[in-house]
Amino acid sequence: MNTTQPRKLSLSVQYAVEPTKVATLPTRPQFRRWAQAALRRDAEITLRLVDEAEGQRLNRDYRGKDYATNVLTFTYEESPLSGDIVLCAPVIAREAAAQQKKLLAHYAHLVVHGVLHLQGYDHEKIKDARQMEQLEAEILTKMGYDDPYRA
C-alpha cells in the first residue's frame, strides 16, 4: 500500500440511527481516518449508520439473509471507485461487548473491512480471507489498534 501519498477521498457520513438508542458513535473525522487508511485509490464513499430494522431489511433485500449484520458494502462504480458502506450500530455495539473489544476499535476494523470490499477484496475463499485479514491487521496496527484476528 502506498503510504507516502494519501488517496483522494470524498466521504459522506449519514447518521440514520438515534444516538440515544446505541452506544457512542464515531465522529466524521474518525470515519475519515479509518477509510483513508484502507484506500489504495481515490474514492467516493458514503458511510451510513443504521438501526437494526434498516440493517435487517438491507441484508434481506440485497443478500437474502433475514437478519441485521454488522457491515454491508455496495460498490457502484470501479472507476472512479464509488460505493456505500452500511454499518449497523446496535449489532456493532453488541459484537464489541461480546468480544471484549473497544467499541471504536471494532468500528475502525469494520470500516477498513468495508473499504477493502469496495476495492475488490473478498473472503469467500480461504486464501482470499487470509490475504484480506492480513491486510486489515496491517492497516489497523499502523493506526495503533490491536490485530482484530489475534486470539
C-alpha positions in Angstrom: 0.0 0.0 0.0 1.3 3.4 -0.9 1.6 5.3 2.4 3.5 8.3 1.0 0.7 9.8 -1.0 -2.8 9.8 0.5 -5.6 8.9 -1.8 -8.4 11.4 -2.5 -11.5 10.6 -0.5 -14.9 12.1 -0.9 -16.7 10.9 2.3 -20.3 11.4 3.3 -21.4 10.1 6.7 -25.1 9.6 7.4 -26.3 9.0 10.9 -29.6 7.3 10.4 -29.8 5.9 14.0 -30.8 7.7 17.1 -27.7 8.2 19.3 -29.8 7.7 22.4 -30.6 4.1 21.3 -26.9 3.0 20.8 -23.6 3.4 22.5 -21.3 6.3 21.5 -21.0 6.7 17.7 -17.7 7.6 16.0 -17.2 11.1 14.6 -16.8 12.0 11.0 -13.1 12.7 11.4 -12.7 9.2 12.9 -14.5 7.6 10.0 -12.4 9.6 7.5 -9.1 8.4 9.2 -10.2 4.8 9.1 -11.4 4.9 5.5 -8.4 6.8 4.3 -6.0 4.3 5.8 -7.6 1.4 3.8 -7.7 3.2 0.4 -5.4 2.2 -2.4 -7.0 4.5 -4.9 -9.2 7.6 -5.0 -12.8 7.0 -3.9 -16.3 8.5 -3.2 -17.8 6.7 -0.3 -21.0 7.1 1.8 -21.0 5.6 5.2 -24.4 5.1 6.7 -25.0 4.2 10.3 -28.4 2.4 10.7 -30.6 0.8 13.3 -31.3 -2.9 13.4 -34.5 -2.7 11.4 -32.9 -1.0 8.4 -29.8 -3.3 8.7 -32.1 -6.3 8.6 -34.1 -5.0 5.7 -31.0 -4.2 3.6 -29.4 -7.6 4.4 -32.6 -9.4 3.5 -33.3 -7.4 0.3 -29.7 -7.5 -1.1 -28.2 -10.7 0.3 -31.2 -12.8 1.0 -30.3 -13.1 4.7 -33.1 -12.1 7.1 -31.1 -10.6 10.0 -29.1 -7.5 10.7 -25.4 -7.8 10.1 -22.5 -5.6 11.2 -21.4 -4.2 7.8 -22.7 -4.2 4.2 -20.8 -2.9 1.2 -22.3 -1.8 -2.1 -19.9 -1.0 -4.9 -21.4 1.2 -7.7 -18.5 2.1 -9.9 -15.0 0.8 -10.3 -13.5 3.8 -12.0 -13.8 6.2 -10.3 -14.4 4.0 -7.2 -17.7 4.7 -5.6 -19.9 2.9 -3.1 -21.8 2.7 0.1 -20.8 1.1 3.4 -23.7 0.5 5.8 -22.8 0.0 9.5 -25.5 -1.4 11.8 -24.7 0.4 15.1 -26.6 -1.9 17.5 -25.0 -5.0 16.0 -21.5 -3.5 16.2 -22.0 -2.5 19.8 -23.2 -6.0 20.8 -20.3 -7.6 19.0 -17.7 -5.3 20.6 -19.1 -6.1 24.0 -19.3 -9.8 23.4 -15.8 -10.0 22.0 -14.5 -7.6 24.8 -13.2 -5.2 22.2 -13.2 -1.4 22.5 -16.1 -0.1 20.5 -14.1 2.4 18.4 -11.5 -0.3 17.6 -14.4 -2.5 16.3 -15.8 0.4 14.2 -12.3 1.0 12.8 -12.0 -2.6 11.8 -15.4 -2.7 10.1 -14.7 0.5 8.2 -11.4 -0.9 7.0 -13.1 -4.2 6.1 -15.8 -2.4 4.1 -13.4 -0.1 2.3 -11.3 -3.2 1.3 -14.5 -4.8 0.0 -15.2 -1.7 -2.1 -11.8 -2.2 -3.7 -12.5 -5.8 -4.6 -11.1 -7.7 -1.7 -13.2 -10.7 -0.5 -13.2 -13.5 2.0 -15.2 -16.2 0.4 -12.2 -18.5 -0.3 -9.7 -19.3 2.5 -6.7 -17.9 0.5 -8.6 -14.6 -0.1 -9.8 -14.4 3.5 -6.2 -14.8 4.8 -5.0 -12.1 2.4 -7.8 -9.7 3.4 -7.4 -10.4 7.2 -3.6 -9.8 7.0 -4.2 -6.5 5.2 -6.8 -5.5 7.7 -4.4 -6.3 10.6 -1.6 -4.3 9.0 -3.8 -1.3 8.4 -5.2 -1.4 11.9 -1.9 -1.9 13.7 -0.4 1.0 11.8 -3.2 3.2 13.2 -2.5 1.9 16.8 -5.2 -0.7 17.1 -4.8 -4.3 18.1 -4.9 -7.0 15.4 -8.6 -8.0 15.4 -7.8 -11.6 14.4 -5.3 -12.3 17.2 -6.9 -14.6 19.8 
